[in-house]
Amino acid sequence: MRKEGFSFWVTPELPEPLERLFPYVIDDKQWAAANGYGRGIRERRETSARNDPNRRYFDSLSTDRKAAAITALNGPAPEGLEADVPGMGKIRHSDRGCVSDAQRVLYTDLRAWYRAKKVTDALARSATAAVVHDPKLVPMTREWADCMHERGLSYDKPQETREHFARRSRAGELSTAQAEAACAQSTGLAATLRKLSRMHRQEIDSHHSTEVKNRALLEYKALSRARDIVRRG
């Protein structure tokens, strides 16, 4: 970006939100004790987004310079890279621009990387959705609810706890999250979720084995290049 006449800052990765870490139920008591339902994580993510130096810099540019910066970063047109993504159809991106140039250095085969990443990202989302809607969770969720009720917490589904604390104050958040995790462990809901997650992911991945293998191989080979880049600064 500097070569293209723009500033750009490398910023820390944002912490993973609750929805990504625990898409169905919190099952880690230590995490629950420290984070509750992720209110603090949401606040840190929002603060980081507001204070992001690249966002501030971009907002300070004139209309023409903004357009030029977008072109420099992402390329002039969505041409050169293509992936047939399950549930989305064909998606395209430019094989030019700073993002593509950086990924080409890291992964060498940019077209294979683009296809593998886009397809496998979609597979992960599909697997999560399949787990969440699996009918085998229904009786396990009832047991989880019984466990919560025994603790004086009137929640029938894990989704209700996070919806409650997304709208209300922190009072009781940490203790409820810890109870949720404890009940997920003691009733076997957590174990069932892990089993279903493996089963659905294996089933979904089996239909796209080429992209799954390509991503794993490309990421593995990119590790040494990434280490060299970091060492060089």
N, C-alpha and C positions, 0 to 999 in steps of 0.2 A: 504494500500500500504506500509505503514511503517513496518507493521508486516511481509510483504513479502520481506522486504529488500530494498524498494525503497522510494524515496522522492515524495511528492505530495503536491501541494498547492491549496487551495480553492480560486478561482478568481471571481471577480464580473461578473455578467451577462453583456453581450454586449448589447448596445442599439439596439432596433429593427430597421431594415433597412426600407427604404421607401416602397419597394416592398411588404413587409409584412403588414405594417400599412395601406397603401393605394394602393391595387393592381390595381385599375382602375383609380381613380382620387383623388387628394387631396381635402378634403372637410372641413378641419379645418383651419380657417384663422389664428388663433393664432399659431398653429403649423407651418404653412407656413411662417409666419412672423419671426419665430425663426430659422427655419431649411431650408427654400427654398425647394430644391429637394434632400435634405439629403446628400449633399456633406460632410458636417462636420461629420455627423454620419458615413459615409463610411470611412473617414479618421481616426476617433476614433477607429472604428472596426479594420481597418488595423494596426494601431499602437498597439492596444491591442494584436492582434494576433502575431505581431513581438516580442512584449515584454513579451509574456506569459511565466511565469517561468517554467511551465510544458513542454512546447515545447522546451525551451532552455535546460532544464535538459535532456529530451529525446534525443535531438540531440547530447548531449555530451556523451551518452552511447556508448559502443562498440556494434558491431552487435549482439553478443550473449546476452548481457544485454538488448538490445532493444527488442529482441524476448521474453526474459523472462518477461520484463515489460509489454508487450502487453498481454501475457498469464495471468499475475497476474491481470491485469486490466479487461480484457474481457473474461477470461476463456480459456481453452485449445482447445475447438472445438465448432462449432455452434450446440450444442446438448442440449436438455432439454426444450427449449422454442420454441414455434411455433405459427405462426399466419397466417391465410388465408386473405391476404390483397387485397381489391378490386383494380383491375388493375395491381397487381404485382404478384399474386399467393401466394404460401407458402413462408414465410421467417422464418429463424431460428436464434437462438442465444444461447450462452452457458448459462446454469443456474448456472454456477460457475464463480469465479472471483470477484473482488472487486465491480464492478458496480452492478452485480446481488445480491451480498451479501447486499449491501447498500439498494437496492430497496426492497429486501425481508424484511429487518428490517422496512422500511417505510410503505410498502403496505401489508405485511404479505403473501398475495396470489400472489406470483411472476408470476405464469403462467397466471392467470386471468389479472393481470396488464399488462403484455407484450402484450397479445392479444388485450386488450382494447385500449392501447396506440397506437399501430401500426395501428389498424383498424381506430380509430377515427382521427388520424393524416392524414391518407389518405382521409378520408371523408371530412375533412376541405379543403384539396387541391382540391378535386373534386368539392366541392361547390363553391369555388372561381373561378375555371375554368368555371363552368356552368353560373355563374353570368356574367363574362367577355364576354362570347359568347352568351348571351341571346339577341335575336333580338329586344326585347323591349328597349334595350339601344340605338338602332340606331337613332330613332327620337330625343331622349333626348340628344344624343351626338351632333346632328346637332344644337339643340338649344344652347348647351354649346359653340359650335364653333362660332355661331352668336354672342353670348355674348362676347367672346374673341375678335372677329374681331372688334366689336364696341369699344373695348378698345385699338385698334391698334395692336393687337397681332394675327398674322396670323397662328394660329394652328387649325387644323381640328379635332384632336383627342387628348385626354390627354396623350397618349403614346408619342406623338411627343414632348411635352414639356420636359419630363424627358430624352428622347433621346438627345434632343438639349443640355440640361445643363449637361448631362453626358460627352459630348465631348468638351464643350467650357468653357470659363471663367465664373466667378461669376457675371459679369455685367448683371444686370437686373433679376437675379435669384429670389431674395426675392419678388420683385414686381410682377413678372410673377406668382410665386407660390400663392401669395395672390389673384391675379386676378383669377387664376384657381379655388381656393377655393370659392371665392365670386360667380363666375359664376355657380359652382356646386350647391351652395345653392339656388341662385335666380332662376335658370331654373328648379329646381326640380330634377336634376340629382342625387344629393346626396340622396334625399328621396327615389327615385326609386331604387337606389343601395341598400339601407338598406332593402327595402321591398323585393327585389329579393333575397338578401342574406338570409333573414329569410325563404323565401319560398323554395329556393333550399336546404338550410341546413336541414329544416324539412323533405323535401321529401327524401333526401339522407339518413338522419339519420333513417328514418322510416324502412328502409330495414336492418338496423343493430342495432336495439333497444337494444339488449342484451349488446353489447359492449359499447354503449353510456351510458346506465344506470350503467354498471359496473365501467366505468371510473369515473363517477361522484361520485358514492358511495365510491370507493377506495380512491379517492382524498380527499373526505370529512373526512373519517375516519383517513387518514394519517396526517391531520392538527395538531391534538393534539400530535401525536408522533413527528412531525417535531418541534413543539414548545418545547417539552421536550429535544430534541436533541440539539437545539440551546441554551437553558438555561444551559444545562450541559457543553456546549462548546466542 
